Amino acid sequence: VQLVESGGGLVQPGGSLRLSCAASGFTFSSERMSWYRQASGKERELVARITGSGDSAYVTDSLKGRFTISRDNAKNTVYLQMNSLKPEDTAAYYCFAVNKWGQGTQVTVSS
C-alpha cells in the first residue's frame, strides 16, 4: 500500500489549494479515503472522508463550505479542495486508507 500526497505549499490567507493523494497497492474504488491534518503541537484531526464509490462524503463541520473532498477512481486519486484558507488551516495534511498513512504534505497559510 502506498499513499502519496502532493499539492501543499505556502498560500496567502483567502487563497486556495488542491491536495492530491495518489494511491496504489489496494483496490482503490472499494476503500473509503480520508484526509486528516495535524498542526504543530496539536493532535491529528479528521478533515474529510469519502466512500469508495464517491457517493457519500463527509467534511468536518468546522470546515464545511470551504473544504471539499472528491475522488477519481480511474486515477486512483483522492483530492481535497481547500478554499478561503485561513492561518489556522496551517498543518501537515495526511491521506489515510486501509489503516495506512501517507507521508503528509505541508500547508502553510501566511501573508
C-alpha positions in Angstrom: 0.0 0.0 0.0 1.3 3.4 -0.9 -0.3 6.8 -0.4 1.5 9.8 -1.8 0.2 13.3 -1.1 1.0 16.3 -3.1 -0.2 19.9 -3.6 0.8 21.5 -0.4 2.7 24.8 -0.1 2.6 28.3 1.0 -0.5 30.3 0.3 -1.9 33.7 1.4 -5.0 33.9 3.5 -8.0 33.7 1.4 -6.3 31.6 -1.2 -6.9 28.1 -2.4 -5.0 24.8 -2.7 -5.9 21.4 -4.0 -4.3 18.5 -2.4 -4.0 15.1 -4.1 -3.4 11.7 -2.8 -2.3 9.0 -5.3 -3.0 5.5 -4.0 -1.6 2.1 -5.0 -1.4 -1.4 -3.7 -5.1 -2.0 -3.0 -8.5 -1.9 -4.7 -8.9 1.9 -4.6 -12.6 2.0 -5.6 -13.5 -0.3 -2.7 -12.0 1.7 0.0 -13.0 4.8 2.0 -10.4 7.5 1.8 -9.8 10.1 4.4 -7.9 13.3 4.9 -6.5 14.3 8.3 -4.4 17.2 9.4 -2.1 17.9 12.3 -1.0 21.3 13.3 2.2 21.8 15.3 1.6 20.9 18.9 -1.9 19.6 18.3 -3.5 16.2 17.7 -4.2 14.8 14.3 -7.8 15.5 13.3 -10.2 14.3 10.7 -10.8 16.7 7.9 -12.9 14.8 5.4 -13.7 11.3 4.1 -15.4 9.8 1.1 -16.8 6.4 0.3 -15.2 4.1 -2.3 -17.8 4.9 -4.9 -17.7 8.6 -4.1 -21.4 8.7 -3.5 -21.1 9.9 0.1 -18.7 12.4 1.5 -18.2 14.0 4.9 -16.4 17.2 5.8 -15.9 18.1 9.5 -18.4 20.7 10.5 -15.9 23.5 11.1 -14.6 23.2 7.5 -17.9 22.8 5.6 -18.3 25.3 3.0 -14.6 25.8 2.5 -13.2 22.3 2.0 -14.4 19.6 -0.4 -13.3 16.0 -0.8 -13.6 14.2 -4.1 -12.1 11.2 -5.9 -11.3 9.9 -9.3 -11.3 6.1 -9.2 -9.9 5.9 -12.7 -6.8 7.7 -11.5 -6.7 6.1 -8.0 -6.6 9.6 -6.6 -8.4 11.4 -3.9 -8.5 15.2 -3.7 -9.0 17.9 -1.1 -10.0 21.2 -2.4 -9.4 24.0 0.1 -10.8 27.4 -0.4 -10.8 30.6 1.6 -7.8 29.4 3.5 -7.0 30.8 7.0 -3.8 30.8 9.0 -5.4 28.3 11.3 -5.5 25.8 8.4 -1.7 25.6 8.6 -0.9 22.0 9.2 0.5 18.8 7.7 -2.2 17.1 5.7 -2.3 13.3 5.6 -4.1 10.8 3.4 -5.4 7.7 5.2 -6.8 4.4 3.9 -6.7 0.7 4.7 -5.1 1.6 8.0 -2.1 3.3 6.3 -0.9 6.8 6.3 0.7 8.8 3.6 3.8 10.9 4.4 1.9 14.1 4.5 2.1 17.4 2.7 2.6 20.7 4.5 0.1 23.5 4.0 1.2 26.9 5.3 -1.3 29.8 5.2 0.5 33.1 5.8 0.9 36.6 4.4 
